[in-house]
Each structure stands twice: as C-alpha cells, then as structure tokens.
Amino acid sequence: MFNSTFARVVSEDEIGHFDYSILIIGSSGAGKSTLINTAVNLTFESDVKNLKVASKSSKYPNLSPGFDDGKAEMIYHQSQSFTMCSHFYKISCSETNYKTILLVDTPGISSTGGIQDDNGNTLEIMRAARLVSGFNAIFLVQRISDNKLTPHVKYSLYRISEVIPSLFEKSIILFVSYSTDKTPPIDEAEYGFPIKKTFYFNNSFFNFTQADYMTNKKLEKKQNKKLIKSKKRFCKLLSYVFKMNSEASTQYSELFIHHNSIMEKISEYNAHLENLQNLNQYRKYKKEIKITQWINTDYHSTICSKHNTLCHESCSLNFNNLTGTQFFNNCACMNMEKKCKTCGCFSEQHAHRRQKPVLRSLTITEILKYYSIPSYLKDDTIIDAIIKEKENEIIENLRRQEIIIKNVNPRYEISTLLSTCVNVLSLPINLEEKKRYESLLKSYRDK
C-alpha cells in the first residue's frame, strides 16, 4: 500500500474515509486550535521558523495553503483567538503509521459572547459530531491556569458536559495546555464525567512570530526543543488513541434532535410568556395590546424552529416540514457558509411552515379567548392563577423532553435551569439575586 504524507482541511461534504477520529472540545482560548497546528506541524516535520498554520491565531493570522475551508472566523488580537465554526482536518505521516486521522476542531465554551454564544456553540458541537460516523476519543482541552474551581470554571465544565453523551464517557482524554510552569490541575472528580487519561502539552512556541525566531537564535533554539518535545508527546498520545475502540456517533444525532426540540419548546415558552406578561401588565389599563400570533398562509415559508422566526417568506423550495436535515442549505435565507442570514442557524434548525408570525393589536377579550381564559372572569387572582398554570404547562413539557434527553446525556439540565429561574423570580428575593436570575432567564429568551 502506498504510504502518503499529508495534512489538510476538508469540507463537511468531503469527510470521507479515515482510520481514526478525534473530537476536540474545551473552553474558549484553551488551546484546541494550537493542538491542531501542532498535529499539522508534526506531519510536515516543521521547525519554529517554518510553522504551518492550519488554524489562525493573533500571532499567525494567515492560513497556510490547503487549510482554508471558506468558513469565517473571529480573531481577537489580545493573545487569543476564538473558533466560531467547526473545522475538519485530516493528517497522515510516518508517526501515524500512515493511517488517516480525522481531527474535528469545535467552538469553545465560555466565549466572550456569554451564555447566548455558548448555547449556539454547544449545538454546533453536536451538529459537527453527528457528521462523523464515530470517534475513537474526545480530547477535552483545558488551560493549566484553570486550576481552581471558580464559578467560571464550574460553569464551563457544566456546559462542556452537555456535549458528552453517555456512550462517550469512557473516551475522554484530558489535554492540559500550558506555556509557562506546570501547576496541579483541577481534581478529576470535579469534572462530573470520568477522565480516561491526562496529557500535558506545552504550546508556547506559537506565542512568538516567525520574525521573532528569525532575529533571536537563542529563542529559536529554546522553542524548537519545546516543539520537538510536544511533537513526541502528541505521538505518544496518538499511540494511546490507536488502542481505543471507535464509538458510533448515533447518540450525537439523538442529542442534536432532542436539544433542538427543547430549544423549540423554550422558544414557544418565550413567545407565550411575553404575550402573557403583556396581558398581565396592561389588561387593567388598555382595551387593546400587541401580541405575536402565527397566522395561516396559502404558501409555505422557511422558519427557524430554534428562534421561532420567519427566515424566508414564500420559499420556492419544495415543501419540507422536517427539521434536522440539510435540505435548507439551498434556501435563499442561507449565506455562503450555509448559515441563515436572519437567525444565524444552520439548515438543520429550519423547516417549512404554512404560517408566519405577525405582531398585531388585539382586544383584551380576544387575547383571553386566544389563551382559553374565560372573558367573564373579573377576579385578578383567578386570572393570574390561570396564566401561571399555562406557564407551568410549558415548563412541564420541557421537563418531559428533558427526561428523554437524559437517556442520552444524564447531565443535561436546561429545562431545570429555566424552571428554577421562573420559580425563583416569583418569590420575594433580594434585588441582586433577582437580577442574576433575570439575566439567566433573558439569555434563553435572547437565543
């Protein structure tokens, strides 16, 4: 068999054959992309003066030939870069025994965009994982500086745990990145899922530019030693992965579908909650108030099931009311990256519906009828109780969805968090705590 050495990025439609596959997840700025760059430079036996760039960074903002998949990325020029999309890389060389390794780089959790970005990033990780037939390992990349269980780190680990289905709990390799001295990491018991193996990885050689190495021989020599050491460590890591069995990505498809269902229910909850809150606030003072209603149409439109938005009215594609497919890649609402120009979601979050949302003014009587609340009721206490009961019905629906998804990932708790916020906000709590829960609840409304 012909032995081939290569490293390149591949599109989602060109994943094709591979011998081993690794899903790379972790916090933003933890070093996932640097790990990809190290793997590529291992393949080409590069030194620090000739580093190949498969994933951009502030020091290396330009991709090397063969590594541009056309997906836009956001670069922050403050020592860190942040991956917005998933990227698929293939490498093969003597160190891999000329076996083809598929590496899937994903967006980081705890991004600068807050909970809203994290909601999107977790969904993107699930979406990318389901495109691959299976994985031998999941690399969880963590900064060594995140060595204390602060609220921020605890939150990051919780969000990361959302994208680890039960079948992959024995496939997690902790990859601790550092650029200075090593310090003890967080106790593995704090992760909430088992860690199969821990590896340390020095990524300091990407902290300096090519010009730095050209003009400083001492620095070049020092960092070349670190690069060689990191390459050897990565080879050792690959040898470990080669002994691991591949798990089919079926659970990622299930997780993606169930997660989308929950997002749809949350979107439904938010729309009704806003209407009910307006009803509560203005029913004593106004004869009419504005609410959002879905009205029937004699044509079909493309709708985002996650955000409950109208993305393309009167779509010319053949009718398709299924979510979870790539059918809507060809819809006019999609940009070159196959992301919706209206809501920012992928095809899988879209479906056709013969309805569209309309903001309209209705009388209080009409709104009460819309929500099956008897218009003859005058007792505010009874009306409030009915409205609260309708809110609880949606929460209970969320809980039922969550019971299903917990069979795939027992750590999934989105509806629990949402219902906690709703319940706590109805209690007499102090202003600071109220603001905290309102902020968390708002993050789910603003997805």
DOMAR-52849 format. One line per field, with one value per residue (C-alpha): x, y, z; residue number from 1. Coordinates in pm, 1 decimal. Each point is the difference from the previous one (the first is absolute). Last residue first. Layout:
<sites>
px X ... .
py Y ... .
pz Z ... .
seq NUM ... .
</sites>
This chain:
<sites>
px -3102.5 -143.3 -265.7 255.0 236.8 -293.7 -51.5 362.9 -16.2 -329.2 156.5 294.1 -219.4 -222.6 304.5 112.4 -350.1 -65.0 -252.9 -378.4 -82.3 -139.4 350.5 104.1 -261.5 84.6 374.9 -32.1 -219.2 274.2 281.7 -197.8 -90.3 369.0 116.3 191.9 234.8 -161.3 89.5 -176.5 -264.7 -0.6 -139.3 -330.3 -42.4 82.5 -288.1 -235.1 148.7 -55.6 -365.2 -24.3 138.9 -260.8 -281.0 147.8 -45.0 -364.1 -51.2 148.8 -247.7 -288.0 119.1 32.0 -356.0 -128.2 178.9 -113.8 -366.7 -199.4 -61.1 -257.5 271.7 59.7 370.2 51.1 331.4 -135.2 -329.0 185.6 180.6 -327.0 -156.5 306.6 -40.0 261.1 275.9 222.9 358.4 -10.7 188.7 -35.4 -175.8 7.4 315.7 323.8 283.0 328.3 237.6 184.4 74.5 237.8 -83.1 98.4 -359.2 -51.2 299.1 -33.1 330.0 104.1 346.5 -83.8 -316.1 -333.3 -338.7 -36.9 -43.9 250.1 150.7 -363.7 2.8 290.3 -229.0 -81.9 -344.5 -278.9 -281.2 127.9 -196.9 191.9 230.5 -143.4 -30.1 -294.7 157.2 358.5 127.6 -323.0 109.1 -83.1 356.9 78.6 -256.9 132.1 -275.1 17.2 -330.3 -290.7 -287.7 -375.6 75.5 -117.0 71.9 250.1 -68.6 223.5 -175.5 -88.7 -249.5 -359.2 -250.1 271.8 40.5 -104.6 121.5 336.3 254.8 -160.0 -72.9 348.4 141.4 -219.6 122.3 364.8 -46.2 -165.9 293.1 258.5 -165.0 -17.0 370.2 68.9 -201.2 196.7 329.6 -114.1 -75.9 337.8 173.3 -195.6 111.5 364.2 23.6 -145.8 246.3 280.9 -119.1 48.6 365.8 124.0 272.0 347.0 212.3 314.5 343.2 82.6 -83.8 295.9 237.9 -144.7 86.2 355.4 27.8 -134.6 262.9 270.8 -132.2 -10.6 363.6 103.9 -187.6 157.4 347.8 -80.8 -110.3 340.3 199.1 -212.3 12.3 378.4 15.6 -206.7 -58.2 -160.2 -188.8 -165.3 -75.7 -183.7 -217.4 7.7 -276.5 -40.7 306.0 -165.8 -232.1 133.2 -234.2 -83.7 -192.5 -271.3 -169.3 -347.6 -167.6 -341.5 -290.1 -108.0 328.0 62.7 121.2 293.7 147.7 75.3 352.5 325.4 234.9 231.7 231.1 -55.4 -180.6 -263.6 -259.3 -169.4 -150.0 -249.2 -87.2 -367.6 -108.2 -158.0 -287.0 -56.7 -306.5 -159.1 -6.9 256.8 -129.8 -178.4 312.1 173.1 -272.1 52.1 377.6 -21.3 -237.8 236.9 291.1 -184.9 -126.3 363.3 115.2 369.1 254.8 -118.9 359.1 82.3 -227.3 -238.4 -38.1 -247.8 106.8 -282.9 117.3 -53.0 -285.3 -283.8 -179.6 81.8 -270.9 -165.0 302.5 -30.3 -364.6 63.6 291.4 -212.1 -278.7 246.9 130.3 -343.3 -89.6 351.6 -45.3 -318.7 162.0 272.5 136.0 356.1 -5.2 -50.6 3.7 229.2 -95.7 102.6 307.0 -65.9 316.5 -16.2 308.4 100.0 239.3 347.2 144.1 -122.0 360.5 87.7 -256.0 -375.1 -214.6 -361.1 -169.8 -366.7 -101.3 -288.1 -96.5 57.2 355.2 143.6 350.8 205.0 295.8 -212.2 -54.6 -338.8 -63.5 -350.5 -20.9 -165.6 -34.9 152.1 175.1 344.5 266.5 161.5 241.9 101.7 -251.3 78.9 -52.8 305.1 77.6 -369.0 -93.2 -129.1 -45.7 193.4 310.6 324.0 304.9 316.3 227.5 -127.2 100.4 -225.0 -6.2 -292.6 -226.8 115.8 -73.4 -359.5 -44.6 144.7 -239.3 -297.4 117.7 33.4 -364.4 -110.1 216.6 -226.2 -102.3 -369.1 -66.7 21.4 -77.9 200.5 -169.0 252.7 -23.1 196.3 27.7 -157.7 -216.3 -227.7 -12.0 -61.0 -349.7 94.9 297.4 352.4 305.4 338.4 296.1 183.5 257.6 -92.5 122.6 -112.9 -129.0 .
py 3295.7 306.3 -174.2 -247.1 280.4 189.6 -280.7 23.8 379.2 -12.8 -252.3 230.8 310.4 -169.9 -97.2 363.2 129.4 -230.2 -281.2 3.8 -303.6 1.3 44.7 -324.4 -204.4 134.7 -30.8 -355.5 -90.1 115.5 -176.5 -325.6 43.8 23.8 -291.3 -256.8 -200.2 -340.3 24.0 -241.9 -126.9 353.5 117.7 -179.5 131.9 346.1 -8.4 -78.8 288.2 236.9 -102.6 64.0 350.8 58.4 -109.7 216.0 314.3 -96.6 -50.8 343.1 158.0 -184.5 109.9 362.4 -12.6 -141.7 266.0 274.3 -85.1 135.9 -320.5 46.7 -23.4 -368.3 -76.7 -229.6 168.4 145.1 79.3 213.7 166.4 77.0 145.3 218.3 137.6 -90.3 203.6 -196.1 -119.3 -267.6 -329.1 -208.0 -323.2 -269.7 -139.1 -121.7 -109.1 134.4 -95.7 -257.5 261.5 185.9 291.2 368.7 124.4 220.4 -66.3 -374.8 -185.5 -203.1 161.3 181.8 145.6 -174.9 177.6 -81.6 -367.3 -246.2 -104.8 -51.2 -372.3 -64.0 -194.7 14.2 158.4 -138.8 211.8 -19.4 172.3 26.5 300.6 334.1 147.8 235.2 186.8 -81.6 13.8 38.9 -47.1 -259.8 22.7 -372.7 -109.9 252.3 33.8 -22.2 99.0 -188.2 149.0 32.2 163.0 -71.3 252.5 -35.8 262.5 252.3 231.7 369.0 134.5 123.9 130.8 132.0 66.5 -313.5 -242.1 176.7 -183.9 -342.8 -10.2 124.2 -274.1 -256.8 105.6 -1.7 -339.9 -137.1 93.4 -109.6 -338.3 -71.6 82.2 -220.8 -279.2 38.4 -3.4 -320.6 -160.6 114.8 -166.2 -319.5 -3.9 86.0 -250.1 -274.9 78.5 12.9 -334.2 -158.6 108.7 -359.4 -71.7 -87.3 -228.0 133.7 -151.6 253.7 276.0 -96.6 5.7 340.3 130.5 -123.5 175.5 317.5 -25.8 -38.9 304.7 197.3 -85.5 100.9 328.9 64.9 -59.6 226.1 263.7 14.2 -0.3 273.1 211.8 -19.3 76.1 319.3 192.4 -270.9 -145.6 330.6 61.1 -334.6 123.1 -109.8 -140.1 -296.3 -170.0 22.2 -296.8 -235.6 -301.4 -209.6 -327.1 -146.9 -336.8 -153.2 295.6 -92.8 251.2 264.7 185.8 58.4 -357.2 66.4 239.2 327.9 23.9 12.3 266.6 -19.9 292.4 220.0 -61.2 -248.8 -232.6 -284.5 -264.8 -214.0 -314.2 -94.0 -329.3 -172.5 252.0 -31.1 -226.1 229.3 301.0 277.9 330.6 118.4 -78.0 292.9 234.6 -131.3 21.2 360.8 93.8 -150.8 184.9 333.9 -68.2 -70.2 -360.4 79.5 -128.4 195.3 121.5 -342.9 86.6 -280.0 -208.8 -289.7 -240.0 -238.7 -337.5 -277.0 185.5 -106.9 49.8 371.6 254.1 -56.3 153.2 326.2 52.6 -85.4 245.4 265.7 -45.8 55.6 307.9 157.1 -26.9 117.3 310.2 94.7 -84.0 259.1 150.4 -7.6 -376.5 -233.3 -308.9 -27.0 -59.8 -338.6 -158.2 -346.0 -202.6 -289.5 -224.0 -192.2 -288.3 43.7 -164.0 317.8 108.4 -88.6 250.4 55.3 296.9 93.6 312.7 91.3 346.2 101.6 365.8 300.8 -74.9 266.6 138.5 112.0 231.7 317.1 30.9 -164.8 -201.4 -90.1 -276.9 -25.6 -342.1 -29.8 -330.9 162.7 -249.3 -110.1 291.1 137.5 214.6 360.2 153.8 -163.7 200.3 74.5 -356.9 -175.9 -375.4 -211.9 217.3 -174.3 98.2 66.8 181.1 -215.5 -326.0 -204.8 -381.1 18.1 -233.1 132.7 350.0 -104.0 -160.1 310.3 225.3 -209.7 21.0 375.2 3.4 -174.6 220.9 103.9 329.3 -79.4 -300.3 -355.5 -244.1 -201.1 -300.8 -263.0 -244.2 -305.1 -182.7 258.4 -14.7 280.5 339.1 172.6 145.7 168.9 158.7 -127.5 168.3 -140.3 -200.8 -246.9 -279.2 -303.5 -357.6 -201.5 -346.7 .
pz 2189.2 165.5 207.1 137.0 99.5 151.1 253.3 109.8 26.4 190.4 239.1 73.0 22.7 258.7 204.6 12.7 78.4 296.5 -29.8 53.0 -218.9 -355.6 -139.9 170.4 -186.3 -345.6 55.3 133.6 -299.2 -238.0 182.7 11.5 -366.9 -90.5 216.1 -209.2 224.1 -70.4 -372.1 -235.5 241.5 141.5 -335.4 59.0 354.8 -137.1 -245.2 288.5 197.9 -291.0 -20.8 373.8 -58.1 -272.6 233.2 277.1 -209.4 -59.2 374.2 70.2 -242.3 170.5 346.1 -112.4 -137.2 330.9 204.8 -236.1 65.7 -294.0 -194.7 -276.7 -265.6 76.1 -62.3 -298.0 -94.8 -325.4 180.7 254.3 -289.7 -179.2 317.6 61.7 -350.6 -253.8 -163.0 -233.0 -29.7 -268.8 -12.9 -318.3 -82.8 -262.5 157.8 -150.8 226.1 135.0 282.4 -213.5 -265.9 230.8 230.3 -19.8 37.9 -307.1 -226.6 62.9 -2.3 -302.6 -3.4 -324.6 157.0 51.9 -15.4 -370.8 89.6 -147.2 334.8 101.8 -77.7 238.5 234.0 373.5 -35.4 -218.2 -149.9 -357.6 -278.5 -327.6 -7.5 -117.8 350.7 52.6 293.1 84.9 359.9 198.6 360.9 266.1 134.3 2.0 -257.1 -251.0 -261.5 -378.8 -158.2 -156.1 -197.6 66.5 336.7 356.8 276.0 283.9 263.5 174.0 246.8 -0.1 253.6 -22.7 256.2 224.5 373.9 188.7 -271.1 -29.1 214.5 17.8 -371.9 -80.6 224.6 -172.5 -344.2 109.2 164.1 -311.4 -222.1 258.5 58.8 -371.7 -29.3 302.8 -162.2 -323.0 192.5 171.2 -334.2 -133.5 295.8 -70.8 -365.7 74.7 285.6 -218.6 -279.7 256.0 135.2 -341.3 -11.1 -3.0 255.0 -127.4 214.9 163.9 -66.9 -272.4 249.8 220.3 -294.2 -89.6 348.1 -27.4 -335.4 163.8 271.6 -260.6 -188.0 324.9 72.1 -351.3 35.9 339.9 -140.7 -293.7 251.2 168.7 -324.7 -157.2 316.1 2.7 -371.7 36.6 -323.6 -212.6 294.7 86.0 -369.7 -15.1 282.7 363.4 222.1 -236.4 156.4 343.5 -58.8 268.6 27.8 300.5 -39.1 223.3 -57.1 26.4 171.9 142.0 -2.2 253.0 -44.7 369.7 65.1 -233.0 257.3 -173.7 -136.8 201.3 -140.5 -299.9 -66.8 -304.9 -330.7 112.7 -149.6 188.6 -230.1 186.9 -194.3 -3.7 -158.9 300.7 22.1 -375.1 11.6 263.5 -232.0 57.5 -139.7 315.1 207.1 -170.8 130.3 353.9 -27.7 -115.7 285.0 258.0 -159.3 22.7 353.9 102.4 38.9 -0.4 -250.8 -302.7 -52.1 -145.5 -289.3 -94.9 -315.5 15.4 -273.3 -85.4 -122.4 -252.6 -168.2 -229.9 -331.7 -16.6 -92.3 340.6 171.5 -194.9 97.7 365.6 13.9 -177.5 256.7 283.5 -181.5 -45.5 367.7 86.6 -214.6 188.2 334.6 -44.5 -321.1 138.7 -28.6 292.1 -226.1 -298.2 -361.9 -148.1 -162.6 -146.6 -64.8 -247.2 6.9 -312.3 66.4 -140.2 311.7 175.3 64.7 -362.0 -127.4 -44.5 102.3 -68.8 130.8 52.0 121.6 225.5 6.3 228.8 115.6 229.5 -15.4 297.4 66.9 -10.3 -372.9 2.9 -314.5 -114.2 -258.3 -340.1 -162.2 -346.3 65.6 -3.0 106.4 -326.8 -24.0 342.8 185.9 89.1 346.6 165.4 314.1 71.0 -87.8 -310.3 -39.3 -249.7 19.3 -96.5 204.4 -196.0 244.6 288.6 -171.3 -225.1 -20.3 -247.8 198.8 336.7 -129.8 -71.6 341.8 167.7 -191.8 110.9 362.2 -42.5 -113.0 318.3 224.8 287.4 -162.1 24.3 223.1 -125.5 -281.1 -254.3 -162.5 -113.3 -289.5 -108.1 -331.9 -229.5 -312.1 -120.0 171.9 -334.5 45.5 328.9 -173.7 48.9 153.0 -90.8 123.8 -220.1 -7.3 -208.4 23.4 -302.9 89.1 .
seq 447 446 445 444 443 442 441 440 439 438 437 436 435 434 433 432 431 430 429 428 427 426 425 424 423 422 421 420 419 418 417 416 415 414 413 412 411 410 409 408 407 406 405 404 403 402 401 400 399 398 397 396 395 394 393 392 391 390 389 388 387 386 385 384 383 382 381 380 379 378 377 376 375 374 373 372 371 370 369 368 367 366 365 364 363 362 361 360 359 358 357 356 355 354 353 352 351 350 349 348 347 346 345 344 343 342 341 340 339 338 337 336 335 334 333 332 331 330 329 328 327 326 325 324 323 322 321 320 319 318 317 316 315 314 313 312 311 310 309 308 307 306 305 304 303 302 301 300 299 298 297 296 295 294 293 292 291 290 289 288 287 286 285 284 283 282 281 280 279 278 277 276 275 274 273 272 271 270 269 268 267 266 265 264 263 262 261 260 259 258 257 256 255 254 253 252 251 250 249 248 247 246 245 244 243 242 241 240 239 238 237 236 235 234 233 232 231 230 229 228 227 226 225 224 223 222 221 220 219 218 217 216 215 214 213 212 211 210 209 208 207 206 205 204 203 202 201 200 199 198 197 196 195 194 193 192 191 190 189 188 187 186 185 184 183 182 181 180 179 178 177 176 175 174 173 172 171 170 169 168 167 166 165 164 163 162 161 160 159 158 157 156 155 154 153 152 151 150 149 148 147 146 145 144 143 142 141 140 139 138 137 136 135 134 133 132 131 130 129 128 127 126 125 124 123 122 121 120 119 118 117 116 115 114 113 112 111 110 109 108 107 106 105 104 103 102 101 100 99 98 97 96 95 94 93 92 91 90 89 88 87 86 85 84 83 82 81 80 79 78 77 76 75 74 73 72 71 70 69 68 67 66 65 64 63 62 61 60 59 58 57 56 55 54 53 52 51 50 49 48 47 46 45 44 43 42 41 40 39 38 37 36 35 34 33 32 31 30 29 28 27 26 25 24 23 22 21 20 19 18 17 16 15 14 13 12 11 10 9 8 7 6 5 4 3 2 1 .
</sites>
